[in-house]
């Protein structure tokens, strides 16, 4: 039975799988390998995001925001102690959504890189 190469991504959720399947429609095998190589290096596993949120709550406020390239929010969390812990707790509850939004951005960037390399 055929198993999609997308299933090799650790901690992939059904929503992420569905999104990636739609986004990579039309890519040939070589492009798909290149996409997976780029995307797997950039994506954040939801369970890793949970760990970053816990560290952001107890040790370094805003760490989770720095990890997902939201530098301004990370600095704000850092100087306000996670918006008085409320923002850090909200991020802890919504860690899967934070990871999913970041991963969608990274999938889009990875696809753009693949398409740009084709134009050359």
Phi and psi restraints in degrees (range 20) as a CNS / XPLOR table:
assign (resid 1 and name C) (resid 2 and name N)
       (resid 2 and name CA) (resid 2 and name C) 1.0 -75.3 20.0 2
assign (resid 2 and name N) (resid 2 and name CA)
       (resid 2 and name C) (resid 3 and name N) 1.0 127.2 20.0 2
assign (resid 2 and name C) (resid 3 and name N)
       (resid 3 and name CA) (resid 3 and name C) 1.0 -114.4 20.0 2
assign (resid 3 and name N) (resid 3 and name CA)
       (resid 3 and name C) (resid 4 and name N) 1.0 128.4 20.0 2
assign (resid 3 and name C) (resid 4 and name N)
       (resid 4 and name CA) (resid 4 and name C) 1.0 -63.2 20.0 2
assign (resid 4 and name N) (resid 4 and name CA)
       (resid 4 and name C) (resid 5 and name N) 1.0 140.7 20.0 2
assign (resid 4 and name C) (resid 5 and name N)
       (resid 5 and name CA) (resid 5 and name C) 1.0 -65.0 20.0 2
assign (resid 5 and name N) (resid 5 and name CA)
       (resid 5 and name C) (resid 6 and name N) 1.0 -17.6 20.0 2
assign (resid 5 and name C) (resid 6 and name N)
       (resid 6 and name CA) (resid 6 and name C) 1.0 -65.8 20.0 2
assign (resid 6 and name N) (resid 6 and name CA)
       (resid 6 and name C) (resid 7 and name N) 1.0 -26.3 20.0 2
assign (resid 6 and name C) (resid 7 and name N)
       (resid 7 and name CA) (resid 7 and name C) 1.0 -68.9 20.0 2
assign (resid 7 and name N) (resid 7 and name CA)
       (resid 7 and name C) (resid 8 and name N) 1.0 -12.1 20.0 2
assign (resid 7 and name C) (resid 8 and name N)
       (resid 8 and name CA) (resid 8 and name C) 1.0 -77.2 20.0 2
assign (resid 8 and name N) (resid 8 and name CA)
       (resid 8 and name C) (resid 9 and name N) 1.0 -10.4 20.0 2
assign (resid 8 and name C) (resid 9 and name N)
       (resid 9 and name CA) (resid 9 and name C) 1.0 -74.0 20.0 2
assign (resid 9 and name N) (resid 9 and name CA)
       (resid 9 and name C) (resid 10 and name N) 1.0 127.8 20.0 2
assign (resid 9 and name C) (resid 10 and name N)
       (resid 10 and name CA) (resid 10 and name C) 1.0 -67.9 20.0 2
assign (resid 10 and name N) (resid 10 and name CA)
       (resid 10 and name C) (resid 11 and name N) 1.0 133.6 20.0 2
assign (resid 10 and name C) (resid 11 and name N)
       (resid 11 and name CA) (resid 11 and name C) 1.0 70.1 20.0 2
assign (resid 11 and name N) (resid 11 and name CA)
       (resid 11 and name C) (resid 12 and name N) 1.0 23.2 20.0 2
assign (resid 11 and name C) (resid 12 and name N)
       (resid 12 and name CA) (resid 12 and name C) 1.0 -68.8 20.0 2
assign (resid 12 and name N) (resid 12 and name CA)
       (resid 12 and name C) (resid 13 and name N) 1.0 133.9 20.0 2
assign (resid 12 and name C) (resid 13 and name N)
       (resid 13 and name CA) (resid 13 and name C) 1.0 -93.1 20.0 2
assign (resid 13 and name N) (resid 13 and name CA)
       (resid 13 and name C) (resid 14 and name N) 1.0 159.5 20.0 2
assign (resid 13 and name C) (resid 14 and name N)
       (resid 14 and name CA) (resid 14 and name C) 1.0 -58.5 20.0 2
assign (resid 14 and name N) (resid 14 and name CA)
       (resid 14 and name C) (resid 15 and name N) 1.0 -35.4 20.0 2
assign (resid 14 and name C) (resid 15 and name N)
       (resid 15 and name CA) (resid 15 and name C) 1.0 -66.1 20.0 2
assign (resid 15 and name N) (resid 15 and name CA)
       (resid 15 and name C) (resid 16 and name N) 1.0 -43.9 20.0 2
assign (resid 15 and name C) (resid 16 and name N)
       (resid 16 and name CA) (resid 16 and name C) 1.0 -65.5 20.0 2
assign (resid 16 and name N) (resid 16 and name CA)
       (resid 16 and name C) (resid 17 and name N) 1.0 -41.8 20.0 2
assign (resid 16 and name C) (resid 17 and name N)
       (resid 17 and name CA) (resid 17 and name C) 1.0 -59.8 20.0 2
assign (resid 17 and name N) (resid 17 and name CA)
       (resid 17 and name C) (resid 18 and name N) 1.0 -46.2 20.0 2
assign (resid 17 and name C) (resid 18 and name N)
       (resid 18 and name CA) (resid 18 and name C) 1.0 -61.9 20.0 2
assign (resid 18 and name N) (resid 18 and name CA)
       (resid 18 and name C) (resid 19 and name N) 1.0 -44.7 20.0 2
assign (resid 18 and name C) (resid 19 and name N)
       (resid 19 and name CA) (resid 19 and name C) 1.0 -62.2 20.0 2
assign (resid 19 and name N) (resid 19 and name CA)
       (resid 19 and name C) (resid 20 and name N) 1.0 -45.9 20.0 2
assign (resid 19 and name C) (resid 20 and name N)
       (resid 20 and name CA) (resid 20 and name C) 1.0 -66.9 20.0 2
assign (resid 20 and name N) (resid 20 and name CA)
       (resid 20 and name C) (resid 21 and name N) 1.0 -36.0 20.0 2
assign (resid 20 and name C) (resid 21 and name N)
       (resid 21 and name CA) (resid 21 and name C) 1.0 -62.7 20.0 2
assign (resid 21 and name N) (resid 21 and name CA)
       (resid 21 and name C) (resid 22 and name N) 1.0 -43.2 20.0 2
assign (resid 21 and name C) (resid 22 and name N)
       (resid 22 and name CA) (resid 22 and name C) 1.0 -67.0 20.0 2
assign (resid 22 and name N) (resid 22 and name CA)
       (resid 22 and name C) (resid 23 and name N) 1.0 -43.1 20.0 2
assign (resid 22 and name C) (resid 23 and name N)
       (resid 23 and name CA) (resid 23 and name C) 1.0 -67.3 20.0 2
assign (resid 23 and name N) (resid 23 and name CA)
       (resid 23 and name C) (resid 24 and name N) 1.0 -32.1 20.0 2
assign (resid 23 and name C) (resid 24 and name N)
       (resid 24 and name CA) (resid 24 and name C) 1.0 -96.8 20.0 2
assign (resid 24 and name N) (resid 24 and name CA)
       (resid 24 and name C) (resid 25 and name N) 1.0 9.1 20.0 2
assign (resid 24 and name C) (resid 25 and name N)
       (resid 25 and name CA) (resid 25 and name C) 1.0 -60.2 20.0 2
assign (resid 25 and name N) (resid 25 and name CA)
       (resid 25 and name C) (resid 26 and name N) 1.0 130.6 20.0 2
assign (resid 25 and name C) (resid 26 and name N)
       (resid 26 and name CA) (resid 26 and name C) 1.0 96.0 20.0 2
assign (resid 26 and name N) (resid 26 and name CA)
       (resid 26 and name C) (resid 27 and name N) 1.0 -6.3 20.0 2
assign (resid 26 and name C) (resid 27 and name N)
       (resid 27 and name CA) (resid 27 and name C) 1.0 -81.2 20.0 2
assign (resid 27 and name N) (resid 27 and name CA)
       (resid 27 and name C) (resid 28 and name N) 1.0 139.0 20.0 2
assign (resid 27 and name C) (resid 28 and name N)
       (resid 28 and name CA) (resid 28 and name C) 1.0 -80.3 20.0 2
assign (resid 28 and name N) (resid 28 and name CA)
       (resid 28 and name C) (resid 29 and name N) 1.0 177.6 20.0 2
assign (resid 28 and name C) (resid 29 and name N)
       (resid 29 and name CA) (resid 29 and name C) 1.0 -61.2 20.0 2
assign (resid 29 and name N) (resid 29 and name CA)
       (resid 29 and name C) (resid 30 and name N) 1.0 -41.7 20.0 2
assign (resid 29 and name C) (resid 30 and name N)
       (resid 30 and name CA) (resid 30 and name C) 1.0 -65.8 20.0 2
assign (resid 30 and name N) (resid 30 and name CA)
       (resid 30 and name C) (resid 31 and name N) 1.0 -42.4 20.0 2
assign (resid 30 and name C) (resid 31 and name N)
       (resid 31 and name CA) (resid 31 and name C) 1.0 -65.4 20.0 2
assign (resid 31 and name N) (resid 31 and name CA)
       (resid 31 and name C) (resid 32 and name N) 1.0 -39.0 20.0 2
assign (resid 31 and name C) (resid 32 and name N)
       (resid 32 and name CA) (resid 32 and name C) 1.0 -63.9 20.0 2
assign (resid 32 and name N) (resid 32 and name CA)
       (resid 32 and name C) (resid 33 and name N) 1.0 -42.3 20.0 2
assign (resid 32 and name C) (resid 33 and name N)
       (resid 33 and name CA) (resid 33 and name C) 1.0 -61.9 20.0 2
assign (resid 33 and name N) (resid 33 and name CA)
       (resid 33 and name C) (resid 34 and name N) 1.0 -43.5 20.0 2
assign (resid 33 and name C) (resid 34 and name N)
       (resid 34 and name CA) (resid 34 and name C) 1.0 -63.8 20.0 2
assign (resid 34 and name N) (resid 34 and name CA)
       (resid 34 and name C) (resid 35 and name N) 1.0 -42.2 20.0 2
assign (resid 34 and name C) (resid 35 and name N)
       (resid 35 and name CA) (resid 35 and name C) 1.0 -60.4 20.0 2
assign (resid 35 and name N) (resid 35 and name CA)
       (resid 35 and name C) (resid 36 and name N) 1.0 -48.0 20.0 2
assign (resid 35 and name C) (resid 36 and name N)
       (resid 36 and name CA) (resid 36 and name C) 1.0 -62.5 20.0 2
assign (resid 36 and name N) (resid 36 and name CA)
       (resid 36 and name C) (resid 37 and name N) 1.0 -36.9 20.0 2
assign (resid 36 and name C) (resid 37 and name N)
       (resid 37 and name CA) (resid 37 and name C) 1.0 -65.4 20.0 2
assign (resid 37 and name N) (resid 37 and name CA)
       (resid 37 and name C) (resid 38 and name N) 1.0 -44.9 20.0 2
assign (resid 37 and name C) (resid 38 and name N)
       (resid 38 and name CA) (resid 38 and name C) 1.0 -69.4 20.0 2
assign (resid 38 and name N) (resid 38 and name CA)
       (resid 38 and name C) (resid 39 and name N) 1.0 -49.2 20.0 2
assign (resid 38 and name C) (resid 39 and name N)
       (resid 39 and name CA) (resid 39 and name C) 1.0 -65.8 20.0 2
assign (resid 39 and name N) (resid 39 and name CA)
       (resid 39 and name C) (resid 40 and name N) 1.0 -40.8 20.0 2
assign (resid 39 and name C) (resid 40 and name N)
       (resid 40 and name CA) (resid 40 and name C) 1.0 -65.3 20.0 2
assign (resid 40 and name N) (resid 40 and name CA)
       (resid 40 and name C) (resid 41 and name N) 1.0 -27.3 20.0 2
assign (resid 40 and name C) (resid 41 and name N)
       (resid 41 and name CA) (resid 41 and name C) 1.0 -75.7 20.0 2
assign (resid 41 and name N) (resid 41 and name CA)
       (resid 41 and name C) (resid 42 and name N) 1.0 -23.0 20.0 2
assign (resid 41 and name C) (resid 42 and name N)
       (resid 42 and name CA) (resid 42 and name C) 1.0 -99.6 20.0 2
assign (resid 42 and name N) (resid 42 and name CA)
       (resid 42 and name C) (resid 43 and name N) 1.0 -28.3 20.0 2
assign (resid 42 and name C) (resid 43 and name N)
       (resid 43 and name CA) (resid 43 and name C) 1.0 -71.8 20.0 2
assign (resid 43 and name N) (resid 43 and name CA)
       (resid 43 and name C) (resid 44 and name N) 1.0 156.5 20.0 2
assign (resid 43 and name C) (resid 44 and name N)
       (resid 44 and name CA) (resid 44 and name C) 1.0 -113.4 20.0 2
assign (resid 44 and name N) (resid 44 and name CA)
       (resid 44 and name C) (resid 45 and name N) 1.0 128.6 20.0 2
assign (resid 44 and name C) (resid 45 and name N)
       (resid 45 and name CA) (resid 45 and name C) 1.0 -72.6 20.0 2
assign (resid 45 and name N) (resid 45 and name CA)
       (resid 45 and name C) (resid 46 and name N) 1.0 134.5 20.0 2
assign (resid 45 and name C) (resid 46 and name N)
       (resid 46 and name CA) (resid 46 and name C) 1.0 -56.1 20.0 2
assign (resid 46 and name N) (resid 46 and name CA)
       (resid 46 and name C) (resid 47 and name N) 1.0 -34.6 20.0 2
assign (resid 46 and name C) (resid 47 and name N)
       (resid 47 and name CA) (resid 47 and name C) 1.0 -71.2 20.0 2
assign (resid 47 and name N) (resid 47 and name CA)
       (resid 47 and name C) (resid 48 and name N) 1.0 -32.3 20.0 2
assign (resid 47 and name C) (resid 48 and name N)
       (resid 48 and name CA) (resid 48 and name C) 1.0 -67.4 20.0 2
assign (resid 48 and name N) (resid 48 and name CA)
       (resid 48 and name C) (resid 49 and name N) 1.0 -38.2 20.0 2
assign (resid 48 and name C) (resid 49 and name N)
       (resid 49 and name CA) (resid 49 and name C) 1.0 -63.3 20.0 2
assign (resid 49 and name N) (resid 49 and name CA)
       (resid 49 and name C) (resid 50 and name N) 1.0 -35.9 20.0 2
assign (resid 49 and name C) (resid 50 and name N)
       (resid 50 and name CA) (resid 50 and name C) 1.0 -60.9 20.0 2
assign (resid 50 and name N) (resid 50 and name CA)
       (resid 50 and name C) (resid 51 and name N) 1.0 -43.6 20.0 2
assign (resid 50 and name C) (resid 51 and name N)
       (resid 51 and name CA) (resid 51 and name C) 1.0 -62.2 20.0 2
assign (resid 51 and name N) (resid 51 and name CA)
       (resid 51 and name C) (resid 52 and name N) 1.0 -44.3 20.0 2
assign (resid 51 and name C) (resid 52 and name N)
       (resid 52 and name CA) (resid 52 and name C) 1.0 -62.9 20.0 2
assign (resid 52 and name N) (resid 52 and name CA)
       (resid 52 and name C) (resid 53 and name N) 1.0 -38.0 20.0 2
assign (resid 52 and name C) (resid 53 and name N)
       (resid 53 and name CA) (resid 53 and name C) 1.0 -66.0 20.0 2
assign (resid 53 and name N) (resid 53 and name CA)
       (resid 53 and name C) (resid 54 and name N) 1.0 -40.2 20.0 2
assign (resid 53 and name C) (resid 54 and name N)
       (resid 54 and name CA) (resid 54 and name C) 1.0 -64.8 20.0 2
assign (resid 54 and name N) (resid 54 and name CA)
       (resid 54 and name C) (resid 55 and name N) 1.0 -42.8 20.0 2
assign (resid 54 and name C) (resid 55 and name N)
       (resid 55 and name CA) (resid 55 and name C) 1.0 -64.7 20.0 2
assign (resid 55 and name N) (resid 55 and name CA)
       (resid 55 and name C) (resid 56 and name N) 1.0 -36.6 20.0 2
assign (resid 55 and name C) (resid 56 and name N)
       (resid 56 and name CA) (resid 56 and name C) 1.0 -67.5 20.0 2
assign (resid 56 and name N) (resid 56 and name CA)
       (resid 56 and name C) (resid 57 and name N) 1.0 -30.1 20.0 2
assign (resid 56 and name C) (resid 57 and name N)
       (resid 57 and name CA) (resid 57 and name C) 1.0 -76.4 20.0 2
assign (resid 57 and name N) (resid 57 and name CA)
       (resid 57 and name C) (resid 58 and name N) 1.0 -41.4 20.0 2
assign (resid 57 and name C) (resid 58 and name N)
       (resid 58 and name CA) (resid 58 and name C) 1.0 -103.5 20.0 2
assign (resid 58 and name N) (resid 58 and name CA)
       (resid 58 and name C) (resid 59 and name N) 1.0 -24.9 20.0 2
assign (resid 58 and name C) (resid 59 and name N)
       (resid 59 and name CA) (resid 59 and name C) 1.0 -118.9 20.0 2
assign (resid 59 and name N) (resid 59 and name CA)
       (resid 59 and name C) (resid 60 and name N) 1.0 -61.0 20.0 2
assign (resid 59 and name C) (resid 60 and name N)
       (resid 60 and name CA) (resid 60 and name C) 1.0 -123.0 20.0 2
assign (resid 60 and name N) (resid 60 and name CA)
       (resid 60 and name C) (resid 61 and name N) 1.0 97.5 20.0 2
assign (resid 60 and name C) (resid 61 and name N)
       (resid 61 and name CA) (resid 61 and name C) 1.0 -56.7 20.0 2
assign (resid 61 and name N) (resid 61 and name CA)
       (resid 61 and name C) (resid 62 and name N) 1.0 132.8 20.0 2
assign (resid 61 and name C) (resid 62 and name N)
       (resid 62 and name CA) (resid 62 and name C) 1.0 89.9 20.0 2
assign (resid 62 and name N) (resid 62 and name CA)
       (resid 62 and name C) (resid 63 and name N) 1.0 -0.7 20.0 2
assign (resid 62 and name C) (resid 63 and name N)
       (resid 63 and name CA) (resid 63 and name C) 1.0 -54.1 20.0 2
assign (resid 63 and name N) (resid 63 and name CA)
       (resid 63 and name C) (resid 64 and name N) 1.0 -43.9 20.0 2
assign (resid 63 and name C) (resid 64 and name N)
       (resid 64 and name CA) (resid 64 and name C) 1.0 -61.1 20.0 2
assign (resid 64 and name N) (resid 64 and name CA)
       (resid 64 and name C) (resid 65 and name N) 1.0 -33.4 20.0 2
assign (resid 64 and name C) (resid 65 and name N)
       (resid 65 and name CA) (resid 65 and name C) 1.0 -74.6 20.0 2
assign (resid 65 and name N) (resid 65 and name CA)
       (resid 65 and name C) (resid 66 and name N) 1.0 -37.6 20.0 2
assign (resid 65 and name C) (resid 66 and name N)
       (resid 66 and name CA) (resid 66 and name C) 1.0 -63.2 20.0 2
assign (resid 66 and name N) (resid 66 and name CA)
       (resid 66 and name C) (resid 67 and name N) 1.0 -40.5 20.0 2
assign (resid 66 and name C) (resid 67 and name N)
       (resid 67 and name CA) (resid 67 and name C) 1.0 -61.8 20.0 2
assign (resid 67 and name N) (resid 67 and name CA)
       (resid 67 and name C) (resid 68 and name N) 1.0 -36.2 20.0 2
assign (resid 67 and name C) (resid 68 and name N)
       (resid 68 and name CA) (resid 68 and name C) 1.0 -98.0 20.0 2
assign (resid 68 and name N) (resid 68 and name CA)
       (resid 68 and name C) (resid 69 and name N) 1.0 24.3 20.0 2
assign (resid 68 and name C) (resid 69 and name N)
       (resid 69 and name CA) (resid 69 and name C) 1.0 62.9 20.0 2
assign (resid 69 and name N) (resid 69 and name CA)
       (resid 69 and name C) (resid 70 and name N) 1.0 29.2 20.0 2
assign (resid 69 and name C) (resid 70 and name N)
       (resid 70 and name CA) (resid 70 and name C) 1.0 -103.3 20.0 2
assign (resid 70 and name N) (resid 70 and name CA)
       (resid 70 and name C) (resid 71 and name N) 1.0 74.0 20.0 2
assign (resid 70 and name C) (resid 71 and name N)
       (resid 71 and name CA) (resid 71 and name C) 1.0 -63.4 20.0 2
assign (resid 71 and name N) (resid 71 and name CA)
       (resid 71 and name C) (resid 72 and name N) 1.0 -43.2 20.0 2
assign (resid 71 and name C) (resid 72 and name N)
       (resid 72 and name CA) (resid 72 and name C) 1.0 -59.8 20.0 2
assign (resid 72 and name N) (resid 72 and name CA)
       (resid 72 and name C) (resid 73 and name N) 1.0 -46.2 20.0 2
assign (resid 72 and name C) (resid 73 and name N)
       (resid 73 and name CA) (resid 73 and name C) 1.0 -66.4 20.0 2
assign (resid 73 and name N) (resid 73 and name CA)
       (resid 73 and name C) (resid 74 and name N) 1.0 -36.1 20.0 2
assign (resid 73 and name C) (resid 74 and name N)
       (resid 74 and name CA) (resid 74 and name C) 1.0 -61.9 20.0 2
assign (resid 74 and name N) (resid 74 and name CA)
       (resid 74 and name C) (resid 75 and name N) 1.0 -43.1 20.0 2
assign (resid 74 and name C) (resid 75 and name N)
       (resid 75 and name CA) (resid 75 and name C) 1.0 -65.8 20.0 2
assign (resid 75 and name N) (resid 75 and name CA)
       (resid 75 and name C) (resid 76 and name N) 1.0 -42.1 20.0 2
assign (resid 75 and name C) (resid 76 and name N)
       (resid 76 and name CA) (resid 76 and name C) 1.0 -60.0 20.0 2
assign (resid 76 and name N) (resid 76 and name CA)
       (resid 76 and name C) (resid 77 and name N) 1.0 -46.5 20.0 2
assign (resid 76 and name C) (resid 77 and name N)
       (resid 77 and name CA) (resid 77 and name C) 1.0 -62.3 20.0 2
assign (resid 77 and name N) (resid 77 and name CA)
       (resid 77 and name C) (resid 78 and name N) 1.0 -39.5 20.0 2
assign (resid 77 and name C) (resid 78 and name N)
       (resid 78 and name CA) (resid 78 and name C) 1.0 -62.7 20.0 2
assign (resid 78 and name N) (resid 78 and name CA)
       (resid 78 and name C) (resid 79 and name N) 1.0 -46.2 20.0 2
assign (resid 78 and name C) (resid 79 and name N)
       (resid 79 and name CA) (resid 79 and name C) 1.0 -81.0 20.0 2
assign (resid 79 and name N) (resid 79 and name CA)
       (resid 79 and name C) (resid 80 and name N) 1.0 -17.6 20.0 2
assign (resid 79 and name C) (resid 80 and name N)
       (resid 80 and name CA) (resid 80 and name C) 1.0 -109.4 20.0 2
assign (resid 80 and name N) (resid 80 and name CA)
       (resid 80 and name C) (resid 81 and name N) 1.0 14.5 20.0 2
assign (resid 80 and name C) (resid 81 and name N)
       (resid 81 and name CA) (resid 81 and name C) 1.0 52.4 20.0 2
assign (resid 81 and name N) (resid 81 and name CA)
       (resid 81 and name C) (resid 82 and name N) 1.0 57.0 20.0 2
assign (resid 81 and name C) (resid 82 and name N)
       (resid 82 and name CA) (resid 82 and name C) 1.0 65.8 20.0 2
assign (resid 82 and name N) (resid 82 and name CA)
       (resid 82 and name C) (resid 83 and name N) 1.0 38.7 20.0 2
assign (resid 82 and name C) (resid 83 and name N)
       (resid 83 and name CA) (resid 83 and name C) 1.0 50.9 20.0 2
assign (resid 83 and name N) (resid 83 and name CA)
       (resid 83 and name C) (resid 84 and name N) 1.0 54.4 20.0 2
assign (resid 83 and name C) (resid 84 and name N)
       (resid 84 and name CA) (resid 84 and name C) 1.0 56.8 20.0 2
assign (resid 84 and name N) (resid 84 and name CA)
       (resid 84 and name C) (resid 85 and name N) 1.0 41.9 20.0 2
assign (resid 84 and name C) (resid 85 and name N)
       (resid 85 and name CA) (resid 85 and name C) 1.0 71.4 20.0 2
assign (resid 85 and name N) (resid 85 and name CA)
       (resid 85 and name C) (resid 86 and name N) 1.0 -18.5 20.0 2
assign (resid 85 and name C) (resid 86 and name N)
       (resid 86 and name CA) (resid 86 and name C) 1.0 -65.5 20.0 2
assign (resid 86 and name N) (resid 86 and name CA)
       (resid 86 and name C) (resid 87 and name N) 1.0 -47.2 20.0 2
assign (resid 86 and name C) (resid 87 and name N)
       (resid 87 and name CA) (resid 87 and name C) 1.0 -62.2 20.0 2
assign (resid 87 and name N) (resid 87 and name CA)
       (resid 87 and name C) (resid 88 and name N) 1.0 -38.9 20.0 2
assign (resid 87 and name C) (resid 88 and name N)
       (resid 88 and name CA) (resid 88 and name C) 1.0 -67.1 20.0 2
assign (resid 88 and name N) (resid 88 and name CA)
       (resid 88 and name C) (resid 89 and name N) 1.0 -37.0 20.0 2
assign (resid 88 and name C) (resid 89 and name N)
       (resid 89 and name CA) (resid 89 and name C) 1.0 -69.2 20.0 2
assign (resid 89 and name N) (resid 89 and name CA)
       (resid 89 and name C) (resid 90 and name N) 1.0 -39.8 20.0 2
assign (resid 89 and name C) (resid 90 and name N)
       (resid 90 and name CA) (resid 90 and name C) 1.0 -62.6 20.0 2
assign (resid 90 and name N) (resid 90 and name CA)
       (resid 90 and name C) (resid 91 and name N) 1.0 -42.8 20.0 2
assign (resid 90 and name C) (resid 91 and name N)
       (resid 91 and name CA) (resid 91 and name C) 1.0 -63.0 20.0 2
assign (resid 91 and name N) (resid 91 and name CA)
       (resid 91 and name C) (resid 92 and name N) 1.0 -37.4 20.0 2
assign (resid 91 and name C) (resid 92 and name N)
       (resid 92 and name CA) (resid 92 and name C) 1.0 -61.8 20.0 2
assign (resid 92 and name N) (resid 92 and name CA)
       (resid 92 and name C) (resid 93 and name N) 1.0 -43.4 20.0 2
assign (resid 92 and name C) (resid 93 and name N)
       (resid 93 and name CA) (resid 93 and name C) 1.0 -67.7 20.0 2
assign (resid 93 and name N) (resid 93 and name CA)
       (resid 93 and name C) (resid 94 and name N) 1.0 -37.4 20.0 2
assign (resid 93 and name C) (resid 94 and name N)
       (resid 94 and name CA) (resid 94 and name C) 1.0 -101.1 20.0 2
assign (resid 94 and name N) (resid 94 and name CA)
       (resid 94 and name C) (resid 95 and name N) 1.0 27.9 20.0 2
assign (resid 94 and name C) (resid 95 and name N)
       (resid 95 and name CA) (resid 95 and name C) 1.0 -61.0 20.0 2
assign (resid 95 and name N) (resid 95 and name CA)
       (resid 95 and name C) (resid 96 and name N) 1.0 -34.6 20.0 2
assign (resid 95 and name C) (resid 96 and name N)
       (resid 96 and name CA) (resid 96 and name C) 1.0 -67.6 20.0 2
assign (resid 96 and name N) (resid 96 and name CA)
       (resid 96 and name C) (resid 97 and name N) 1.0 -38.2 20.0 2
assign (resid 96 and name C) (resid 97 and name N)
       (resid 97 and name CA) (resid 97 and name C) 1.0 -68.4 20.0 2
assign (resid 97 and name N) (resid 97 and name CA)
       (resid 97 and name C) (resid 98 and name N) 1.0 -39.8 20.0 2
assign (resid 97 and name C) (resid 98 and name N)
       (resid 98 and name CA) (resid 98 and name C) 1.0 -59.1 20.0 2
assign (resid 98 and name N) (resid 98 and name CA)
       (resid 98 and name C) (resid 99 and name N) 1.0 -46.3 20.0 2
assign (resid 98 and name C) (resid 99 and name N)
       (resid 99 and name CA) (resid 99 and name C) 1.0 -65.3 20.0 2
assign (resid 99 and name N) (resid 99 and name CA)
       (resid 99 and name C) (resid 100 and name N) 1.0 -41.3 20.0 2
assign (resid 99 and name C) (resid 100 and name N)
       (resid 100 and name CA) (resid 100 and name C) 1.0 -64.8 20.0 2
assign (resid 100 and name N) (resid 100 and name CA)
       (resid 100 and name C) (resid 101 and name N) 1.0 -43.4 20.0 2
assign (resid 100 and name C) (resid 101 and name N)
       (resid 101 and name CA) (resid 101 and name C) 1.0 -64.4 20.0 2
assign (resid 101 and name N) (resid 101 and name CA)
       (resid 101 and name C) (resid 102 and name N) 1.0 -43.7 20.0 2
assign (resid 101 and name C) (resid 102 and name N)
       (resid 102 and name CA) (resid 102 and name C) 1.0 -63.2 20.0 2
assign (resid 102 and name N) (resid 102 and name CA)
       (resid 102 and name C) (resid 103 and name N) 1.0 -44.1 20.0 2
assign (resid 102 and name C) (resid 103 and name N)
       (resid 103 and name CA) (resid 103 and name C) 1.0 -64.4 20.0 2
assign (resid 103 and name N) (resid 103 and name CA)
       (resid 103 and name C) (resid 104 and name N) 1.0 -35.7 20.0 2
assign (resid 103 and name C) (resid 104 and name N)
       (resid 104 and name CA) (resid 104 and name C) 1.0 -64.2 20.0 2
assign (resid 104 and name N) (resid 104 and name CA)
       (resid 104 and name C) (resid 105 and name N) 1.0 -40.9 20.0 2
assign (resid 104 and name C) (resid 105 and name N)
       (resid 105 and name CA) (resid 105 and name C) 1.0 -62.9 20.0 2
assign (resid 105 and name N) (resid 105 and name CA)
       (resid 105 and name C) (resid 106 and name N) 1.0 -42.0 20.0 2
assign (resid 105 and name C) (resid 106 and name N)
       (resid 106 and name CA) (resid 106 and name C) 1.0 -69.1 20.0 2
assign (resid 106 and name N) (resid 106 and name CA)
       (resid 106 and name C) (resid 107 and name N) 1.0 -34.0 20.0 2
assign (resid 106 and name C) (resid 107 and name N)
       (resid 107 and name CA) (resid 107 and name C) 1.0 -64.7 20.0 2
assign (resid 107 and name N) (resid 107 and name CA)
       (resid 107 and name C) (resid 108 and name N) 1.0 -43.3 20.0 2
assign (resid 107 and name C) (resid 108 and name N)
       (resid 108 and name CA) (resid 108 and name C) 1.0 -62.2 20.0 2
assign (resid 108 and name N) (resid 108 and name CA)
       (resid 108 and name C) (resid 109 and name N) 1.0 -45.7 20.0 2
assign (resid 108 and name C) (resid 109 and name N)
       (resid 109 and name CA) (resid 109 and name C) 1.0 -61.4 20.0 2
assign (resid 109 and name N) (resid 109 and name CA)
       (resid 109 and name C) (resid 110 and name N) 1.0 -42.6 20.0 2
assign (resid 109 and name C) (resid 110 and name N)
       (resid 110 and name CA) (resid 110 and name C) 1.0 -64.1 20.0 2
assign (resid 110 and name N) (resid 110 and name CA)
       (resid 110 and name C) (resid 111 and name N) 1.0 -41.4 20.0 2
assign (resid 110 and name C) (resid 111 and name N)
       (resid 111 and name CA) (resid 111 and name C) 1.0 -64.8 20.0 2
assign (resid 111 and name N) (resid 111 and name CA)
       (resid 111 and name C) (resid 112 and name N) 1.0 -38.4 20.0 2
assign (resid 111 and name C) (resid 112 and name N)
       (resid 112 and name CA) (resid 112 and name C) 1.0 -63.8 20.0 2
assign (resid 112 and name N) (resid 112 and name CA)
       (resid 112 and name C) (resid 113 and name N) 1.0 -39.2 20.0 2
assign (resid 112 and name C) (resid 113 and name N)
       (resid 113 and name CA) (resid 113 and name C) 1.0 -63.7 20.0 2
assign (resid 113 and name N) (resid 113 and name CA)
       (resid 113 and name C) (resid 114 and name N) 1.0 -40.5 20.0 2
assign (resid 113 and name C) (resid 114 and name N)
       (resid 114 and name CA) (resid 114 and name C) 1.0 -64.1 20.0 2
assign (resid 114 and name N) (resid 114 and name CA)
       (resid 114 and name C) (resid 115 and name N) 1.0 -45.5 20.0 2
assign (resid 114 and name C) (resid 115 and name N)
       (resid 115 and name CA) (resid 115 and name C) 1.0 -67.3 20.0 2
assign (resid 115 and name N) (resid 115 and name CA)
       (resid 115 and name C) (resid 116 and name N) 1.0 -37.0 20.0 2
assign (resid 115 and name C) (resid 116 and name N)
       (resid 116 and name CA) (resid 116 and name C) 1.0 -67.0 20.0 2
assign (resid 116 and name N) (resid 116 and name CA)
       (resid 116 and name C) (resid 117 and name N) 1.0 -37.7 20.0 2
assign (resid 116 and name C) (resid 117 and name N)
       (resid 117 and name CA) (resid 117 and name C) 1.0 -68.6 20.0 2
assign (resid 117 and name N) (resid 117 and name CA)
       (resid 117 and name C) (resid 118 and name N) 1.0 -24.5 20.0 2
assign (resid 117 and name C) (resid 118 and name N)
       (resid 118 and name CA) (resid 118 and name C) 1.0 -72.5 20.0 2
assign (resid 118 and name N) (resid 118 and name CA)
       (resid 118 and name C) (resid 119 and name N) 1.0 -31.9 20.0 2
assign (resid 118 and name C) (resid 119 and name N)
       (resid 119 and name CA) (resid 119 and name C) 1.0 -69.6 20.0 2
assign (resid 119 and name N) (resid 119 and name CA)
       (resid 119 and name C) (resid 120 and name N) 1.0 -21.5 20.0 2
